[in-house]
Amino acid sequence: MEATGLRKEFGAAVAVDDVSLTLERGQSLAVVGESGSGKTTLARMLVGLETPSGGTVRVCGRERKTGRVSSAERRRRAREMQIVFQDPYSSLDKLQRIGAVIENSLDLHFPLTPAERRTRAGELLEAVGLSGRHAGMLPRQLSGGQRQRVAIARALAVEPEVLVLDEAVAALDMSIQAQILNLLADIRERRGISYVFISHDLAVVHQISEVAVVMAGGKVVERGETGEVLRAPKEAYTRALRGAVPRAGWRPSRRAT
């Protein structure tokens, strides 16, 4: 994936200003910044939920043109890139059972029989640490961490090349965060999928990414290898973010325990 010179204006306000990113296959790229830094608007432009005021996005070597697109083109784009949001409860149909959530995604993209869809849905739930009994449950019957696993399974159902995770663990307590981060690391190792990981938490991004981009005021203020950005940040803004990590004696570690 490659984004070049992305800009987003909301009237006179500029939310994203001349942001460029490159994501290699199998790589995890973190986009870090405080609320209002432009990182979520950037994520929404990458997946096509916001139309850029300027700049281009290329995914799998193809530029994503703006304007009306066919249903076939929307499905193709969905198979290239998916997004997981911070609040899985709001992104799941509250009246739809979990198995049906996954099966509907499969039905849109693959010519499977109902029996094949059920089997594949069960495999996807198992892949994110859930079981067959969860397929018959409603979202309200699951914990926050379980709902986020369902959201990840639904995104993986279409076998995307890129998964954008927009503050996907921010609403979870630390023990559940660790489980989801380890799950994401395992999925990337098995599938070779690429991640764009949006977060305000430098401790989290060190566990999930190799490369980090720091945003402030809609602009990129620093970028580099994640470990290096954390060890020796060049910009005062990045140093302030690192200093705000709310754990006394915090030291970066590659994986949660």
N, C-alpha and C positions, 0 to 999 in steps of 0.2 A: 504494500500500500504506500502511496506517496501523496502527500498534500502539499500544495505549493501556493504561497501567498494568500492564504485564506483570510477573508475579512467578512465581518458581519456587523451591519448597522441596524439599529432599531430607532428609526427617526434620526435625531441628531446624535444619539448615543452610539458609540462604537464599542461593541462587546468583544470582538476579536479583531486584531489588527496585524495583518501581514505575518501569519503563522505558517511555517513550513515544517513538515514531519516526514520521515522515512521509516518504514517498518519492514524489516526483512522477514522472510518466511521462518516461522518457529520462534521469533523473537518476542520479548515482552517489553513494551515501552510504557513508562509511567508518565502521566501528565499531572503535575502537582501544583497546587495553589489554593489560596483561601477562597471562601465564598465570594463571588463577584469577580474572580480573576479571569473568567471567560472559558474555563476548562470544560464545563458542561455544554455550553453553546458550541464549542469546538467539537465535542463528541457527537452532538446532534447533527452537525454539518457533515461529519464523516460518514454517518449512516444514512443521511438523506432526510432526516426529520426537520432540518432547517435548510433553507436555500442560501448559499453563500452570496454576499453582496459582491464578492470578488474572489478570484483564485480558482484553483482546480483541485479535484480529488481523483486519483487513479487507483483502482483496485484490480488486482490480478492483471495488470497491464492495460486496462481499459479505462478511459476517462469517463467519469459519471456526468453526463450532460444534465443540465437543469431543464425544467419544463415537464410537460406531460409525457408519461411513458406508458407502454402497454403493460397488460397484466403479466405477460410472459417475461418482459424485462424486469418488472418488480420482483418476480419470483427468482430470476437469475441473480439479481442484486442481493436478495435475501440469503441465497445460498453462498454468496461470497462473504457477507458480513452481517453479524447479528449484534444486538446490544442487550445487556442485562442492567436493569436500573437499581437504584438504591432501595426502593420500597417494592418488594416483590408482590405484596398483597394488593397494591393498587394496579399492578400490571397483569394480575390473574383474574379471570372471570370468577366472581365469588359464588356463582351458582353452578359452576362446571367442576366435575370431579377431576382429580389430578390425572388419571389415566387418559381422559378425554382431551385434556389440555395438550398432552404430548401427541396423541393420535391425530388431532386436528392439524398440527404442524406437519406431521408426516403425510397426511392426506393431501395437503396442498402441493407437496413437492415430489412425492414418489408414487409410482403406480403399484401400490401394495394392496393385497386383499385385507379385509377386516381382521382376519386371524393373524396375518403377518404384521399389521399395524400394532395389534395388542402385544404380540411377542416383542416387537422392536421397542415399544414404549416401556415394557417391563425391563428390557436390557438397559435402556437409557436411565431409568430410575435406579437400577442397581449400580450403574456406572457412577452415579453421584451419591452413593451411599444410602439410598432408600430401598424399600422392598416392595413386593407385590401388594402387600396390604395397604400401602399408601395410595395405590391407584384408585381405590374406591372412596377416598376421603375428599372432603371439600377443603379449600384453602384455610378457612377459619379453624379447622381441626388440626392444623399443623403449627409448629413453632416457627419463629422468624427464620431460624437457620434452615429448617426443612423447606420452607417456602422459597428461600433463595436457591436451594439445591434444585427445586422444581424449575425455577426460572432458568437456571443453567442448563438443565436437561432439555428444556424446550428449545433453547437457543442452539444446543448441540444437535438437536434432531435433524436439522437441515444440513448438517455437515459443513459449516462455514469455514472459510480460510482464516477469517479474522473475527475475534470476539472483543467487543468494546464493553468494558465493565465500568459503569459510571457510579462511583462511590458504592460499589456492590457489597462491601462489608462494613460500611460506616455505621449502620443502624444496629449492628450485632455486638454482643458483649465479647470481651477479649478471647474467651475460650472458644466461642463459636467462630469468631474471626479466624483463629488459628486453624480450625478444621476446614473452613472454606478455602483459605489460602493454600493449605496442603493439598486439598482436592484439586484446585486449579493447577497447581504445579504438577500433580500426577497426570491430569488430563493433557496438559501441554506435552509432557514427556511421551505419552502414549500416542498422541494424534499429530504432533507437529503443528498444532494450531498457533496462531499469533495473537497476542493480547495487546490492546490499548487499555491501560489501567488508570482510570481517573481517580484521584484521591487528594485529600488535604493532609494526609498523615504520612510523614516521611518514614516512620518506623514500618508502616505497612508496605510501602512501595519497595523498600530494600529487600523484602522477603519475596517479591513477585516479579521484579523487573531487572534487566541488565542495563537499560538506558533510561535516563530521566530527563524530562523537559519541565522547567519551572516557569509558571506563568504569573504575571501580575498586571493588572490593568489592561487585560486583553492582549498583552505582548509576551513573547518568550524573553525572559531575562537571564536564563542560564540553561545550559544543556550539557550532557556528558554521560559517562558511565555512572550508574547509580551510586556505586560505592564511593567513587571519587567525589561526586557532588555532595555526598553526606560527610565524607571525611574532611574535605577541604573546599567548602563552598566559596566561590569567588565574589558573589554578590551579597550585599547586606540583607536583602530580602530573604534569600535562601538561608542565611545564617539565623535570621529571626524565626523562620519556619522551623529550623532544626532546634532552636532553643525553646520552642513552644511545645515540643513533644512532652506530654504530661506523665513522664515516668522518671522518677529520680534515679540517677545512675544509669540511664539508658545507654546501651551500646548496640549498634546494628548487628543483627544476626541473620544468616542467610535463610533459615527456615524456622518457622514457629515450632515450639515444643509443647 
